[in-house]
């Protein structure tokens, strides 16, 4: 994927201005790592920190992409130099507001913090071709989705599910046909998690 290639080029460029040894432990055993700091534009400010595993394979990276002295991009690698996750600070507060997940270099999911409270409130899943498969939102800021949306291949809305009683489960489903018209409405009136009332708009006319 282009973003992965561009990031690799970005982080690999520039002059190494220093390195130090550190350690990390997942199960109590120290694992030596190498920290490489880079001054990409040679202005005396370290824009990125790459942490490698002992065999030289990158583990994670941090970068200051706008070169204001504060990290605004965090990268986690998986099993080598393949990017598994990228986190972005879009507003310069030092905290990420967007997380992108990758599998085999392909973007599979995007999590966003639209309310700037430090927690994601929008979750987007992607098809392999980049089309949006599903989008979930937390509208009441309780930390869990209350709106679930799925889409047709042309990005038009296929189905929207709502949690109207804030119990964490959908109780209202609206299905759309490919033309964007409401095809049916399903309701869970007894809050057992399954629809028990069905309405077809054409039958009401």
BAFI-3210 file (N, C-alpha, C; in Angstrom, 3 decimals, decimal comma, padded with zeros to 6 digits):
// residues 205
n [1|2|3|4|5|6|7|8|9|10|11|12|13|14|15|16|17|18|19|20|21|22|23|24|25|26|27|28|29|30|31|32|33|34|35|36|37|38|39|40|41|42|43|44|45|46|47|48|49|50|51|52|53|54|55|56|57|58|59|60|61|62|63|64|65|66|67|68|69|70|71|72|73|74|75|76|77|78|79|80|81|82|83|84|85|86|87|88|89|90|91|92|93|94|95|96|97|98|99|100|101|102|103|104|105|106|107|108|109|110|111|112|113|114|115|116|117|118|119|120|121|122|123|124|125|126|127|128|129|130|131|132|133|134|135|136|137|138|139|140|141|142|143|144|145|146|147|148|149|150|151|152|153|154|155|156|157|158|159|160|161|162|163|164|165|166|167|168|169|170|171|172|173|174|175|176|177|178|179|180|181|182|183|184|185|186|187|188|189|190|191|192|193|194|195|196|197|198|199|200|201|202|203|204|205]
n.u [000,850|000,478|000,760|002,204|004,594|005,492|005,815|007,843|009,962|010,111|010,815|013,199|014,901|017,206|019,740|021,304|021,390|022,065|022,195|020,945|020,997|018,352|015,792|013,151|010,347|008,201|007,457|008,914|011,552|014,416|014,720|017,022|016,999|017,471|017,695|017,187|017,729|016,647|017,466|015,718|015,569|017,848|017,933|018,591|016,642|015,195|013,301|012,233|011,944|013,197|012,635|014,273|014,118|016,304|017,534|017,596|015,202|012,496|010,468|008,752|007,866|008,274|007,305|007,776|005,927|005,181|007,231|007,426|008,524|007,110|005,942|003,798|003,003|002,641|003,912|003,411|005,059|004,746|006,035|008,406|009,229|006,702|003,914|001,680|-000,004|-000,949|-000,910|-002,301|-001,793|-003,782|-004,381|-002,333|-002,084|-000,596|-001,730|-003,085|-005,699|-006,628|-006,533|-005,081|-005,419|-003,657|-003,361|-001,165|-000,163|-002,429|-005,039|-007,319|-008,977|-010,188|-010,000|-011,459|-011,248|-013,502|-014,484|-012,432|-011,746|-009,936|-010,663|-011,692|-014,543|-015,650|-015,725|-014,413|-014,625|-012,932|-013,142|-010,997|-010,442|-010,538|-013,030|-015,658|-016,837|-018,231|-019,466|-019,293|-020,650|-020,256|-022,478|-023,354|-021,235|-020,512|-018,623|-019,145|-020,482|-023,477|-024,697|-024,805|-023,636|-023,860|-022,667|-023,310|-021,358|-020,992|-020,764|-023,142|-025,704|-026,568|-027,693|-028,826|-028,410|-029,731|-029,209|-031,528|-032,218|-029,959|-028,678|-026,580|-027,093|-028,435|-031,760|-033,360|-033,656|-032,944|-033,379|-032,052|-032,636|-030,665|-031,155|-031,336|-033,663|-035,918|-036,258|-037,178|-038,191|-037,123|-037,899|-037,038|-039,022|-039,174|-036,664|-034,898|-032,839|-033,357|-035,170|-038,721|-040,804|-041,863|-041,737|-042,750|-042,394|-043,752|-045,981|-047,626|-048,749]
n.v [-001,184|002,306|004,186|002,783|002,249|004,857|005,750|004,063|004,937|007,557|007,267|005,950|007,727|010,543|011,630|009,627|010,592|009,667|006,917|004,482|001,913|-000,153|-001,874|-004,278|-006,103|-008,790|-010,959|-010,926|-011,460|-009,799|-008,065|-006,962|-003,864|-001,643|001,804|004,225|007,492|010,165|013,060|014,360|016,612|017,879|019,973|020,035|018,990|016,052|014,130|011,544|008,342|005,211|001,965|-001,013|-004,583|-007,063|-008,355|-006,464|-005,958|-003,751|-002,630|-000,661|002,749|006,292|009,519|012,959|014,531|017,095|018,546|020,102|019,586|017,832|014,546|013,119|010,944|007,527|004,287|000,833|-002,161|-005,410|-008,578|-008,053|-005,650|-004,865|-002,783|-002,716|-001,116|002,319|005,418|008,650|012,048|014,598|017,197|018,320|018,022|016,141|013,689|010,760|010,843|009,272|005,946|003,558|000,367|-002,397|-005,160|-007,283|-005,077|-003,781|-001,501|-002,161|-001,307|001,614|003,677|006,334|009,246|011,413|013,224|014,094|013,047|011,199|008,592|006,178|006,779|006,196|003,600|002,081|-000,292|-001,870|-003,118|-005,281|-003,884|-001,293|-000,177|000,985|-001,161|-001,367|000,890|002,050|003,854|005,734|007,530|008,587|008,733|006,616|004,750|002,553|001,230|002,655|002,979|001,232|000,763|-000,564|-001,134|-000,988|-002,183|000,118|002,109|003,107|003,256|000,271|-000,933|000,213|000,172|000,795|001,621|002,348|002,406|002,422|000,059|-001,263|-002,923|-003,300|-002,198|-001,303|-001,594|-000,486|-001,178|-000,751|-000,483|-000,924|001,455|003,366|003,620|003,033|-000,265|-002,074|-002,154|-003,081|-003,967|-004,326|-004,879|-005,887|-005,859|-008,082|-008,560|-009,490|-008,871|-008,319|-007,133|-006,225|-004,133|-003,190|-000,591|-000,284|-001,859|-000,400|001,537]
n.w [000,000|-000,676|001,422|003,323|001,997|001,507|004,124|005,022|003,437|004,335|007,049|006,811|005,658|005,870|008,262|010,668|013,973|016,401|018,752|021,091|023,586|024,726|026,594|026,521|027,761|027,459|028,874|031,203|030,518|029,467|026,460|024,300|022,543|019,793|019,610|017,301|016,489|014,454|012,566|010,326|008,592|009,269|011,140|013,722|015,361|016,546|014,547|014,416|016,008|015,901|016,918|017,103|016,992|018,431|016,296|014,344|013,101|012,665|015,406|016,478|015,689|015,935|014,885|014,014|012,046|011,196|012,055|014,418|016,806|018,400|018,786|016,393|015,011|015,300|014,910|014,599|014,050|012,542|012,737|011,275|008,770|008,183|008,355|011,024|012,508|012,586|014,231|014,552|015,408|014,896|015,681|017,108|019,890|021,102|021,517|020,016|017,545|015,608|014,469|012,406|011,033|009,641|007,386|005,897|004,520|003,688|004,282|006,785|008,834|010,516|013,275|015,032|017,082|017,472|019,273|020,790|023,314|023,960|023,500|021,076|019,005|016,661|014,367|011,558|009,034|006,315|002,946|000,961|-001,354|-000,552|-000,222|001,934|004,342|006,753|009,236|012,466|015,242|018,262|019,703|022,113|023,815|025,591|025,324|023,720|020,661|019,269|016,929|013,999|010,768|007,514|004,144|000,581|-002,264|-003,819|-001,998|-001,025|001,482|003,078|005,361|008,498|011,931|015,151|018,575|020,626|023,299|024,788|025,733|024,719|022,603|019,309|018,538|016,609|013,190|009,964|006,670|003,430|-000,093|-003,140|-004,488|-002,589|-001,188|001,562|002,411|004,323|007,790|010,964|014,306|017,717|020,158|022,754|023,796|023,653|022,003|019,454|016,444|016,459|015,271|012,060|009,270|006,083|003,976|001,456|001,762|003,338|001,867]
ca.u [000,000|001,303|001,077|003,255|005,839|005,915|006,276|009,136|010,941|010,231|011,532|014,536|015,714|017,841|021,001|021,181|022,128|022,441|021,538|021,183|020,461|017,294|015,298|011,726|010,065|006,797|007,190|009,927|012,890|014,856|015,019|017,721|016,537|018,301|016,925|017,850|017,103|016,990|017,168|015,469|015,883|019,125|017,753|018,933|015,516|015,001|011,934|011,714|012,661|012,930|013,073|014,441|014,384|017,730|018,053|017,528|013,857|011,811|009,380|007,826|008,496|007,578|007,787|007,234|005,777|005,099|008,514|007,239|009,164|006,227|005,578|002,405|002,752|003,154|003,816|003,734|005,370|004,406|006,791|009,351|009,048|005,324|003,170|000,455|-000,887|-000,456|-001,746|-002,043|-002,249|-004,145|-004,582|-001,143|-002,153|000,264|-002,495|-003,659|-007,146|-006,956|-005,739|-005,305|-004,939|-003,291|-003,028|-000,404|-000,014|-003,729|-005,833|-008,507|-009,856|-009,808|-010,689|-011,312|-011,742|-014,038|-014,839|-011,173|-011,720|-008,916|-011,209|-012,340|-016,002|-016,042|-014,976|-014,687|-014,011|-012,758|-012,904|-009,625|-010,277|-010,622|-014,415|-016,132|-017,713|-019,073|-019,087|-019,993|-020,429|-020,682|-023,041|-023,616|-019,960|-020,448|-017,526|-019,548|-021,292|-024,938|-025,149|-024,048|-024,017|-023,171|-022,761|-023,182|-020,049|-020,872|-020,703|-024,468|-026,082|-027,334|-028,435|-028,470|-028,962|-029,671|-029,474|-032,331|-032,389|-028,614|-028,311|-025,435|-027,517|-029,388|-033,169|-034,046|-032,886|-033,541|-032,728|-032,200|-032,343|-029,545|-031,549|-031,344|-034,988|-036,119|-036,859|-037,890|-037,826|-037,255|-037,877|-037,003|-039,862|-039,014|-035,250|-034,220|-031,733|-033,788|-036,353|-040,005|-041,774|-041,328|-042,546|-042,336|-043,089|-044,646|-047,215|-048,449|-049,328]
ca.v [000,000|003,480|004,841|002,005|002,466|006,228|005,839|003,399|005,837|008,724|006,926|005,470|008,817|011,428|011,216|009,149|011,510|009,052|005,668|004,020|000,587|-000,212|-003,219|-004,426|-007,445|-009,165|-012,003|-010,869|-011,607|-008,582|-008,211|-005,741|-003,184|-000,514|003,015|005,082|008,804|010,778|014,454|014,191|017,811|018,381|021,260|019,854|018,400|014,647|013,955|010,189|007,375|003,852|000,951|-002,278|-005,768|-007,346|-008,762|-005,349|-005,806|-002,673|-002,998|000,464|003,999|007,534|010,564|014,316|014,774|018,522|019,102|021,141|019,133|016,924|013,350|013,116|009,710|006,343|003,145|-000,475|-003,133|-006,794|-009,636|-007,532|-004,239|-004,656|-001,920|-003,295|-000,057|003,682|006,326|010,014|013,213|015,554|018,564|018,820|017,994|015,083|012,463|010,347|010,887|008,318|004,735|002,787|-001,005|-002,962|-006,570|-007,489|-003,799|-003,265|-000,876|-002,956|-000,636|002,953|004,089|007,775|009,937|012,670|014,127|014,482|012,657|010,183|007,273|006,119|006,768|005,792|002,443|001,858|-001,490|-001,730|-004,249|-005,308|-002,880|000,037|000,250|000,902|-002,301|-001,105|002,033|002,049|005,110|005,900|008,880|009,086|008,758|005,641|003,839|001,422|001,698|002,671|003,054|000,329|000,983|-001,370|-000,456|-001,700|-001,944|001,470|002,994|003,524|002,618|-000,963|-001,219|001,011|-000,382|001,794|001,253|003,482|002,379|002,474|-001,177|-001,833|-003,796|-002,628|-002,557|-000,772|-001,820|000,056|-001,762|000,057|-001,138|-000,258|002,784|004,275|003,685|002,136|-001,523|-002,647|-001,681|-004,120|-003,409|-005,239|-004,179|-006,415|-005,722|-009,370|-008,625|-009,948|-008,132|-009,018|-006,385|-006,003|-003,223|-002,932|000,644|-000,425|-002,506|000,557|002,474]
ca.w [000,000|-000,848|002,681|003,984|001,263|001,747|005,499|005,118|002,831|005,198|008,270|006,495|005,142|006,832|008,868|012,031|014,824|017,660|019,063|022,437|023,810|025,713|026,767|026,695|028,234|027,377|029,861|032,226|029,960|028,795|025,036|023,883|021,332|019,359|019,361|016,317|016,401|013,180|012,270|008,895|007,804|009,760|011,811|015,118|016,071|016,195|014,081|014,510|016,829|015,463|017,864|016,405|017,790|018,512|014,998|013,413|012,544|013,387|016,304|016,440|015,275|016,232|013,980|014,077|010,612|010,894|012,497|015,438|018,028|019,131|018,027|015,949|014,285|015,966|014,016|015,165|013,010|012,848|012,090|010,305|008,454|007,743|009,266|011,550|013,017|012,590|015,014|014,115|016,167|013,851|016,177|017,773|021,349|021,590|021,680|018,729|017,324|014,554|014,434|011,190|011,166|008,349|007,255|004,657|003,843|003,247|005,342|007,096|009,788|010,960|014,491|015,172|018,263|016,925|020,369|021,428|024,718|024,118|023,211|019,755|018,983|015,318|013,907|010,142|008,475|004,881|002,081|000,455|-002,400|000,035|-000,026|003,309|004,588|007,916|010,050|013,743|015,958|019,647|019,702|023,464|024,541|026,671|025,032|022,882|019,528|019,321|015,544|013,135|009,372|006,510|002,859|-000,686|-002,881|-004,361|-000,829|-000,576|002,731|002,951|006,588|009,664|013,164|016,215|019,964|021,095|024,751|025,391|026,425|024,037|021,509|018,417|018,671|015,441|011,976|008,738|005,505|002,221|-001,364|-003,820|-004,960|-001,462|-000,590|002,690|001,979|005,460|009,117|011,973|015,656|018,859|021,127|024,103|024,180|023,839|021,060|018,136|015,985|016,563|014,476|010,720|008,473|004,708|003,612|000,303|002,180|004,064|000,912]
c.u [000,884|001,707|002,192|004,599|006,374|006,465|007,649|010,238|011,206|011,087|012,951|015,465|016,389|019,089|020,752|022,042|022,485|021,724|021,853|020,561|019,407|016,892|013,804|011,466|008,590|006,462|008,305|011,346|013,267|015,204|015,711|017,130|017,490|017,394|017,729|017,077|017,583|016,590|016,975|015,850|017,117|019,004|018,060|017,829|015,330|013,549|011,382|012,574|012,256|013,457|013,107|014,546|015,874|018,335|017,944|016,183|013,110|010,628|008,316|008,592|007,633|008,148|007,075|007,089|005,674|006,294|008,341|007,819|008,332|005,858|004,101|002,060|003,431|002,908|004,194|003,929|005,007|005,284|007,768|009,088|007,638|004,563|001,885|-000,526|-000,185|-001,434|-001,328|-002,586|-002,511|-004,199|-003,429|-001,185|-001,308|-000,426|-003,105|-005,170|-007,578|-005,979|-006,087|-004,664|-004,730|-003,079|-002,383|-000,318|-001,303|-004,484|-007,111|-009,472|-009,287|-010,651|-010,431|-011,914|-012,232|-014,376|-013,619|-011,171|-010,712|-009,370|-011,849|-013,856|-016,546|-015,121|-015,380|-013,931|-013,999|-012,663|-011,454|-009,379|-010,401|-012,033|-014,812|-017,120|-018,710|-018,546|-019,945|-019,659|-020,944|-021,170|-023,239|-022,396|-019,926|-019,386|-017,885|-020,459|-022,784|-025,554|-024,227|-024,542|-023,201|-023,517|-022,699|-021,799|-019,873|-020,891|-022,058|-024,877|-026,963|-028,238|-027,927|-029,171|-028,723|-029,932|-030,210|-032,510|-031,068|-028,262|-027,148|-025,775|-028,493|-030,808|-034,020|-033,130|-033,651|-032,729|-033,050|-031,938|-031,217|-029,865|-031,608|-032,694|-035,096|-036,859|-037,669|-037,368|-038,093|-037,091|-037,838|-037,754|-039,677|-037,559|-034,568|-033,095|-032,092|-035,038|-037,618|-041,124|-041,131|-042,282|-041,928|-043,092|-044,067|-045,977|-048,143|-049,153|-050,666]
c.v [001,232|004,100|004,110|002,234|003,852|006,384|005,211|004,282|007,022|008,418|006,466|006,588|009,603|010,831|010,745|010,031|010,899|007,752|005,296|002,646|000,656|-001,644|-003,190|-005,860|-007,700|-010,190|-012,076|-010,979|-010,357|-008,888|-006,929|-005,176|-002,047|000,660|003,905|006,375|009,498|012,252|014,531|015,407|018,547|019,781|021,166|019,254|016,969|014,418|012,550|009,339|005,988|002,888|-000,381|-003,418|-006,098|-007,719|-007,669|-005,140|-004,728|-003,182|-001,918|001,715|005,166|008,611|011,878|014,787|016,249|019,288|020,282|020,729|018,174|015,743|013,400|011,883|008,562|005,140|001,881|-001,459|-004,538|-007,739|-009,170|-006,072|-003,944|-003,855|-002,612|-002,249|001,284|004,537|007,759|011,028|014,320|017,002|019,095|018,823|016,879|013,757|012,051|010,466|009,909|007,158|003,974|001,412|-001,607|-004,465|-006,772|-006,207|-003,159|-002,698|-001,674|-002,247|000,729|003,290|005,579|008,263|011,306|013,676|014,595|014,198|011,550|008,778|007,261|006,074|006,487|004,671|002,141|000,622|-001,381|-003,086|-004,200|-004,256|-001,456|000,548|000,078|-000,250|-001,986|000,110|002,030|003,328|005,018|007,336|009,453|009,005|007,818|004,569|002,646|001,925|001,693|002,904|002,191|000,504|000,063|-000,826|-001,427|-001,402|-000,541|002,528|003,533|002,685|001,399|-001,174|-000,325|000,425|000,611|001,155|002,430|003,514|002,274|001,232|-001,893|-002,741|-003,041|-003,105|-001,974|-000,935|-001,247|-000,468|-000,949|-000,796|-000,380|001,131|003,807|004,419|002,698|000,894|-002,169|-002,062|-002,806|-003,497|-004,521|-004,561|-004,657|-006,477|-007,047|-009,576|-009,098|-009,184|-008,972|-008,277|-006,020|-005,128|-003,060|-001,694|000,506|-001,053|-001,558|001,526|001,953]
c.w [000,000|000,470|003,408|003,321|001,548|003,158|005,650|004,554|003,742|006,419|008,001|006,059|006,250|007,437|010,285|012,918|016,162|017,837|020,488|022,584|024,889|025,871|026,915|027,100|028,156|028,431|030,886|031,717|029,188|027,350|024,583|022,596|021,015|019,034|018,428|016,216|015,138|013,146|010,762|008,070|008,326|010,359|013,303|015,960|015,596|015,826|014,264|015,413|016,341|016,509|017,134|017,404|017,687|017,164|013,942|012,774|013,332|014,199|016,342|016,038|015,707|015,327|014,244|012,638|010,257|011,446|013,446|016,778|018,855|018,248|017,652|015,113|015,016|015,057|014,774|014,024|013,488|012,048|011,040|010,036|007,949|008,788|009,705|012,011|012,929|013,374|014,700|015,125|015,164|014,350|017,011|019,280|021,954|021,800|020,340|018,710|016,234|014,581|013,160|011,357|009,786|008,470|005,896|003,842|003,388|004,440|005,554|008,028|010,149|012,186|014,698|016,482|017,816|018,015|021,151|022,927|024,985|023,800|021,827|019,889|017,588|014,865|012,469|009,684|006,957|004,197|001,590|-000,614|-001,872|000,251|001,433|003,436|005,694|008,660|011,316|014,502|017,385|019,782|021,100|024,382|025,738|026,405|024,178|021,772|019,832|017,945|014,703|011,700|008,472|005,127|001,686|-001,278|-003,450|-003,268|-000,406|000,632|002,486|004,169|007,705|010,881|014,299|017,575|020,589|022,614|025,509|026,216|025,749|022,875|020,605|018,650|017,544|014,237|010,784|007,562|004,260|000,982|-002,063|-004,342|-003,821|-000,784|000,569|002,210|003,096|006,756|010,110|013,358|016,692|020,000|022,561|024,558|024,463|022,828|019,670|017,712|016,085|015,831|013,146|009,933|007,097|004,224|002,467|000,685|002,916|003,127|000,371]
res [x|x|x|x|x|x|x|x|x|x|x|x|x|x|x|x|x|x|x|x|x|x|x|x|x|x|x|x|x|x|x|x|x|x|x|x|x|x|x|x|x|x|x|x|x|x|x|x|x|x|x|x|x|x|x|x|x|x|x|x|x|x|x|x|x|x|x|x|x|x|x|x|x|x|x|x|x|x|x|x|x|x|x|x|x|x|x|x|x|x|x|x|x|x|x|x|x|x|x|x|x|x|x|x|x|x|x|x|x|x|x|x|x|x|x|x|x|x|x|x|x|x|x|x|x|x|x|x|x|x|x|x|x|x|x|x|x|x|x|x|x|x|x|x|x|x|x|x|x|x|x|x|x|x|x|x|x|x|x|x|x|x|x|x|x|x|x|x|x|x|x|x|x|x|x|x|x|x|x|x|x|x|x|x|x|x|x|x|x|x|x|x|x|x|x|x|x|x|x|x|x|x|x|x|x]
***
